[in-house]
Amino acid sequence: MRIGEIAALVGVTTRAIRHYHHVGLLPEPERRPNGYRAYSVRDAVLLARVRRLTELGLSLDEVRDVLADDEGRELADVLAELDADLARQEAELASRRQRLAALLAAGPGDGEPVSPGLAALLAKAPPTASPAAAKDRDHLTLLDATGAAGEELYAALAPVAADPAVLALYERLDELAAARVDDPRIGPLADALIAAVPAGVFEAVPAGGPVVPGFQEALLADFAPAQAEVVRRLMAAFADRGRA
């Protein structure tokens, strides 16, 4: 294959290929008598690997390290890994299209950009005007969008979402909006919230909480100081259960 043909096959520009040659990421292939580069199937596989890794956000130096680990592997193994990458992309695309279809079916203003699992969980919750409950819904939506939450967590939360008694806990949290951080209501409310969380929820959440950089800081900043202290104690309980 010539450079234009391999570029079209893999979906990159000829300029990108020449840059990869220049920085030593892609070895220069042998040239034909007419001076044109002659690319092989392995060159195409390597180039596809580079494209996939850069699309994942890796720098060229990081891509070089990954490729160095691949040296000596059989072509069939590399092709199988590329095929698995494509399968994951197809599954992600199918999931996104399923969510889009649900939004389209719901009509303007009725849908939520959440996964079917979270949509089913939110549908179990009784209606409430609680600001704290609305924040909880927003936080779950954010975790859902990042992929940090999943079906296991939603299934564990289902009994909590459907329990009307939980609304009273949200209301107690609302009452702390203007309170001081040494308010005596903080400890009892934190204990009540921890007691209301089923064991399955603690098991479904990684130790220390969901692994999303900056999420815990953003969550605490979303609450008034006294409310944030309650949430901080709840998060500490998750961390303690995870270490246990």
Secondary structure, 3 states (H helix, E strand, C coil): CCHHHHHHHHCCCHHHHHHHHHCCCCCCCCECCCCCECCCHHHHHHHHHHHHHHHCCCCHHHHHHHHHHHCCCCHHHHHHHHHHHHHHHHHHHHHHHHHHHHHHHHCCCCCCCCCHHHHHHHHHCCCCCCHHHHHHHHHHHHHHHHCCCCHHHHHHHHHHHCCCHHHHHHHHHHCCCCCCCCCCCHHHHHHHHHHHCCHHHHHHCCCCCCCCCCHHHHHHHCCCHHHHHHHHHHHHHHHHHHHC
